[in-house]
Amino acid sequence: MVLQNMYVQWAKGQPAVAGEKRKAGQSNGRLLLDGMLHVLTGNEFLGRVQAQEAATVAEEGEKQKWNQAQVAWKLTLTKWEAEDLA
């Protein structure tokens, strides 16, 4: 516990360069890079892992919806161009 407190004190003094470099809204798939300066317990870590996985699944779902909408738009555009030429 003493070592943890010493590490936290040291880490608070370090600049948050990694956080500044990371662009907003981008996820690199890594946990614990959110500026937290303490050791997580098993339950906290498990909760963060589950939240990360849920966010990843939601992001993939949004990408899939966007791709489906893009394909539907291209098909509609192709039909419209074919009808316009006829």
C-alpha distance (Angstrom), angle and dihedral (degrees) to the residues before:
residue distance angle dihedral
M1 . . .
V2 3.78 . .
L3 3.81 91.1 .
Q4 3.78 90.5 49.3
N5 3.81 91.7 52.7
M6 3.81 90.6 47.6
Y7 3.80 90.1 50.7
V8 3.80 92.3 48.7
Q9 3.79 91.0 51.2
W10 3.80 90.4 49.0
A11 3.80 93.6 46.0
K12 3.81 92.9 50.2
G13 3.77 88.3 60.0
Q14 3.80 93.4 54.1
P15 3.81 119.8 91.1
A16 3.77 117.1 -108.6
V17 3.80 93.5 -122.5
A18 3.79 94.5 146.9
G19 3.79 91.3 55.2
E20 3.79 92.1 49.2
K21 3.80 93.1 50.6
R22 3.76 94.1 50.5
K23 3.77 112.0 89.6
A24 3.77 117.9 -125.4
G25 3.79 114.8 -99.3
Q26 3.77 96.6 18.6
S27 3.75 121.0 115.1
N28 3.75 121.4 -158.6
G29 3.80 93.5 -167.8
R30 3.81 93.5 -112.9
L31 3.75 124.0 125.8
L32 3.77 126.8 -139.4
L33 3.79 96.8 27.6
D34 3.77 92.7 114.0
G35 3.79 96.8 99.4
M36 3.79 96.8 -92.9
L37 3.77 110.2 152.5
H38 3.79 102.6 -165.8
V39 3.76 138.1 78.2
L40 3.78 111.6 -99.4
T41 3.76 122.4 -133.5
G42 3.79 120.9 -128.8
N43 3.80 93.6 -96.3
E44 3.80 93.8 47.6
F45 3.78 92.2 48.5
L46 3.80 92.5 46.4
G47 3.80 89.8 50.9
R48 3.80 91.1 51.2
V49 3.81 91.6 48.2
Q50 3.80 91.1 50.9
A51 3.81 91.6 47.1
Q52 3.82 90.6 49.3
E53 3.80 91.5 50.2
A54 3.81 91.8 47.7
A55 3.80 90.8 50.5
T56 3.80 90.8 49.3
V57 3.81 92.0 50.4
A58 3.81 91.1 48.2
E59 3.80 91.1 49.0
E60 3.80 91.6 50.5
G61 3.81 89.5 49.4
E62 3.80 90.6 53.3
K63 3.80 91.1 48.9
Q64 3.79 90.6 50.3
K65 3.83 91.8 49.7
W66 3.80 90.2 49.4
N67 3.82 91.8 49.9
Q68 3.81 91.6 49.1
A69 3.80 91.0 49.7
Q70 3.80 90.5 48.8
V71 3.82 91.9 51.5
A72 3.82 91.1 47.8
W73 3.81 90.5 49.9
K74 3.81 91.6 50.8
L75 3.81 91.4 49.8
T76 3.79 91.6 48.8
L77 3.79 91.1 47.8
T78 3.81 91.1 49.9
K79 3.83 91.5 50.6
W80 3.79 91.4 47.4
E81 3.81 92.3 50.2
A82 3.82 90.6 48.1
E83 3.82 91.5 50.7
D84 3.81 90.6 46.0
L85 3.81 91.6 54.0
A86 3.79 93.5 46.9
